[in-house]
Amino acid sequence: MKKLTELQVIDRERLILNIFSSRGATAESKLQIQLAEIKYQLEKLQR
C-alpha cells in the first residue's frame, strides 16, 4: 500500500504513541512515552 500511495502506513498503536509523543509536556509524561515506545518495539521484535 505504501508503494501505491507513497504515504507512510502505520498501525493504530504507533499512531497513538506519535500523538502522545507530540503532546507530552512534563518530564514524567516523556518518560512514560519512552517506556511505551520501548515496549511497542519489543513486541515487534518478538513477532
C-alpha positions in Angstrom: 0.0 0.0 0.0 2.9 2.4 0.8 4.2 1.9 -2.7 0.9 2.7 -4.3 0.1 5.8 -2.3 3.6 7.0 -1.4 2.2 7.6 2.1 3.6 6.2 5.3 1.4 3.3 6.7 1.3 3.0 10.5 -0.7 0.9 12.8 -3.1 2.2 15.5 -0.6 1.8 18.4 2.1 3.7 16.5 -0.4 6.5 15.8 -1.3 6.8 19.4 2.3 6.9 20.5 3.0 9.6 17.9 0.1 11.7 19.2 1.2 11.3 22.9 4.8 12.0 21.9 4.0 15.3 20.2 1.8 16.4 23.2 3.8 15.2 26.2 4.9 18.2 28.2 6.2 17.1 31.6 9.3 15.0 32.2 7.2 12.3 33.7 5.0 12.1 30.6 8.0 12.0 28.3 9.5 9.1 30.3 6.1 7.2 30.1 6.0 7.7 26.4 9.6 6.4 26.0 8.7 3.3 28.1 5.6 2.7 26.0 7.7 3.0 22.8 10.3 0.6 24.0 7.5 -1.9 24.9 6.0 -1.4 21.5 9.3 -2.0 19.7 10.0 -5.1 21.8 6.6 -6.6 20.8 7.5 -6.0 17.1 10.9 -7.7 17.5 9.4 -10.8 19.2 7.0 -11.5 16.4 
